[in-house]
Amino acid sequence: MKKKRKLKKHQQPQVHEKLKGFELKIDKLGNIKSSLNIDKINQFLNENVKDKKLTDQNISDKKLKK
C-alpha cells in the first residue's frame, strides 16, 4: 500500500527586498499573470544577475585578439 504524501502549507518563498510582493500566476489558458511590470523585473535581473553567455563571449573575444 502506498503512503500518502503530506502536503505542505502554502508558504511565501524568500525573495530579494526589491521583489517583495512579486507573484506569478498561470491561468487555465496558460497565460502568465504577474504582479510586477516586466520592465521592472528585467531591470532587476540586469542589475543583479551576471549573464554567463556575455562573459563567455568577452573571454573568447580577448583570446582571439591575442
SULFENCOR-V436876 format. One record per helix or strand of 3 or more residues. SS is the DSSP state (H for helix, E for strand). FROM is the first residue (numbers start at 1). TO is the last residue. If there is no record, write none. Layout:
BEGIN
((SS	FROM	TO) (SS	FROM	TO))
END
This chain:
BEGIN
((H	17	19) (E	24	26) (E	32	34) (H	38	48) (H	52	65))
END
